[in-house]
Amino acid sequence: MKKDIDFGTVESIAVAVARTVDTTAEQPAWSVYLLNYNNFPVENVLVASKGYGLVDGEEVKTSVLRHMFEHVEAKSFVQVEPIDPAIFHINNEYWVSYYIGRQIYDKRFVFVPDSIVEDNLIEISLLQLEGVLHS
């Protein structure tokens, strides 16, 4: 059972929503990234993403998407998925599970409604992009 599993404390793993500015496109492209700041790789990474919240008093939910990455190198990142700015006004959740050796780690990262805005953008050096970082 889940209560019997010893999940380690997640450290040096982050999720970012970052934009890529293309001068030929009308709008910037936004993507979700998983960043591994550790000095060692992580294995068998599963990222489950979903959106949920209230819009005009009505509950909305997006589909649940699951992404698997066999290996994420040390001090590197992987692109999880593109994201549409039209859903920045609801909760965007990324549940990340991975292994280091035989130890499993698990953490939920939630970008709350309207947290992905211009005022919250920072330079994310590992990506060399501007975005919102959740760690």
Secondary structure, 3 states (H helix, E strand, C coil): CHHHCCCECCCCEEEEEEEECCCCCCCCEEEEEEEECCCCCEEEEEEEEEEEEEECCEEEECCCEEEEEEEECCCEEEEEEECCHHHCCCEEEEEEEEEECCEEEEEEEEECCCCCCHHHCEEECCCCEEEEEEC
